[in-house]
């Protein structure tokens, strides 16, 4: 994963719009075989331990391509950035190696690191109905802000990339129908 030039980090959630670390370059990227889902609880950023928010993780799905942002971290910054991300993603996320593609079905341009929360971690919530997701997201707030803002910013970032993600778009639309124009205010 790490090379002389540095290490690539793949972000598919808040890292797309709020990387919070120094990087050499950012580019749109895809990973194959994974789908983004609001199945992870957030007791420390978009919720609290008693009322966790819903944030995205990756779940295996054959034939799926997940769009996101790949960041090249300079070798000199690698240890500090990885320590920062280990702290930021401590709520059930683990590092995994992934092949980074410039587009679906294209050959990889690099190997990178992604943080994902796998089933069985202490904060994993799993699937829920759209109605249940809306209720939980609307009610959840944490130190990083409203859960509603997280969903809206992710949906906006994906639209700006031209990336299609039905799960994110469906939840964003359902939330917007409840709270029009308020999510990013």
C-alpha atoms as one frame of an Amber mdcrd trajectory, in Angstrom:
protein
   0.000   0.000   0.000   2.654   2.511   0.961   5.121   3.468  -1.751   8.031
   5.876  -1.962   5.597   8.603  -2.983   3.260   7.872  -0.065   0.012   6.069
   0.603  -3.452   6.347  -0.974  -6.528   6.717   1.243  -9.999   6.034  -0.187
 -12.920   7.965   1.271 -16.550   7.123   0.548 -18.327   9.089   3.306 -17.338
  12.300   5.061 -13.763  11.990   3.792 -15.112  12.994   0.359 -15.999  16.527
   1.510 -14.003  16.859   4.755 -10.670  15.077   4.561  -9.113  17.001   7.520
  -5.551  15.978   6.667  -2.817  17.175   4.292  -2.624  15.437   0.918  -0.594
  15.721  -2.266  -3.455  15.084  -4.668  -7.122  14.118  -4.690  -8.854  12.234
  -7.441 -12.164  10.523  -7.949 -11.887   6.782  -7.631 -13.946   3.619  -7.408
 -13.632   0.347  -5.574 -15.199  -2.825  -6.890 -17.348  -5.325  -5.020 -18.519
  -2.935  -2.292 -21.719  -0.944  -1.752 -22.141   2.074   0.537 -24.853   1.636
   3.193 -26.065   3.618   6.233 -25.599   0.586   8.451 -23.015   1.884  10.946
 -23.881   3.657  14.165 -22.085   6.887  15.032 -21.879   7.315  18.805 -19.037
   9.838  18.581 -19.534  12.117  15.546 -23.135  12.272  14.273 -24.802  10.920
  17.381 -24.146  10.007  20.986 -23.649   6.668  22.770 -27.310   6.777  23.890
 -28.626   7.934  20.492 -26.212   7.000  17.710 -26.542   8.526  14.283 -26.342
   6.557  11.036 -23.221   6.821   8.888 -22.000   4.837   5.924 -19.894   1.748
   5.796 -19.187  -0.687   3.000 -20.859  -4.039   2.530 -19.789  -6.679   0.023
 -21.905  -6.710  -3.130 -20.878  -8.570  -6.249 -20.707  -6.372  -9.323 -21.029
  -3.108  -7.360 -18.751  -0.106  -7.789 -18.518   2.444  -4.989 -17.472   5.968
  -5.998 -15.378   8.101  -3.700 -12.272  10.214  -3.367  -8.714   8.906  -3.296
  -6.064  11.002  -1.565  -2.333  10.559  -1.997  -0.636  11.199   1.340   3.044
  12.148   1.193   5.384   9.620   2.761   6.561  12.277   5.232   2.964  12.807
   6.448   1.863   9.179   6.405   2.343   8.282  10.086   0.620  11.444  11.336
  -2.289  11.106   8.882  -2.841   7.435   9.683  -2.796   8.197  13.432  -5.327
  10.995  12.831  -7.573   8.682  10.788  -7.288   5.866  13.337  -8.616   8.339
  15.929 -11.298   9.799  13.645 -12.545   6.378  12.545 -12.356   4.679  15.943
 -16.106   4.033  16.197 -15.926   0.516  14.749 -13.888   1.132  11.595 -10.878
  -0.929  10.536  -8.266  -0.478   7.826  -8.548  -2.617   4.703  -6.529  -2.727
   1.494  -8.400  -2.025  -1.750  -7.613  -1.631  -5.427  -8.394   1.913  -6.595
  -9.905   2.276 -10.049 -10.215   5.500 -12.068 -13.617   4.353 -13.386 -15.830
   1.259 -13.131 -14.374  -1.714 -15.023 -11.019   0.077 -15.532  -7.722  -1.371
 -14.343  -6.557  -0.126 -10.935  -4.217   2.857 -10.752  -3.045   2.066  -7.198
  -3.668   0.100  -4.047  -5.045   2.085  -1.149  -6.401   1.958   2.363 -10.071
   2.276   3.220 -11.687   2.372   6.636 -14.795   0.221   6.849 -16.955  -0.947
   9.701 -17.616  -4.619   9.301 -20.598  -6.486  10.660 -20.075  -7.513  14.263
 -18.334  -4.369  15.506 -19.850  -2.802  18.625 -21.558   0.027  16.678 -22.821
  -1.923  13.670 -26.563  -1.369  13.254 -27.212  -3.237  10.012 -30.033  -2.691
   7.557 -33.210  -0.791   8.389 -36.259   0.347   6.470 -36.158   3.742   4.778
 -38.707   5.013   7.299 -36.581   3.869  10.246 -33.455   5.463   8.728 -35.299
   8.781   8.290 -36.499   8.789  11.895 -33.049   7.963  13.292 -31.161  10.430
  11.072 -33.573  13.283  11.814 -33.237  12.699  15.570 -29.452  12.283  15.751
 -26.891  14.980  16.559 -23.344  14.650  17.814 -20.106  16.584  18.264 -19.563
  16.769  14.472 -23.080  18.061  13.840 -26.477  16.849  12.766 -26.819  13.451
  11.156 -29.119  15.145   8.628 -26.205  17.344   7.511 -23.977  14.267   7.030
 -26.493  12.665   4.671 -27.099  15.904   2.753 -23.378  16.662   2.337 -22.635
  13.116   1.174 -25.482  13.219  -1.347 -24.323  16.619  -2.629 -20.686  15.493
  -2.933 -21.736  12.425  -4.907 -23.950  14.493  -7.217 -21.079  16.927  -7.813
 -18.895  13.956  -8.793 -21.596  12.647 -11.112 -21.685   9.449  -9.055 -24.913
   7.499  -8.742 -25.670   5.838  -5.406 -29.303   4.793  -5.073 -29.123   4.130
  -1.328 -27.753   7.599  -0.520 -30.044   9.362  -3.008 -33.153   7.613  -1.682
 -32.399   8.539   1.935 -31.470  12.115   0.994 -34.713  12.556  -0.959 -36.807
  11.141   1.888 -35.110  13.478   4.364 -35.473  16.472   2.038 -39.202  15.764
   1.779 -39.390  16.093   5.576 -37.026  19.061   5.970 -36.690  20.944   2.674
 -33.578  23.124   2.305 -32.615  22.810   5.972 -29.912  20.161   5.884 -27.052
  22.362   4.703 -28.224  25.607   6.296
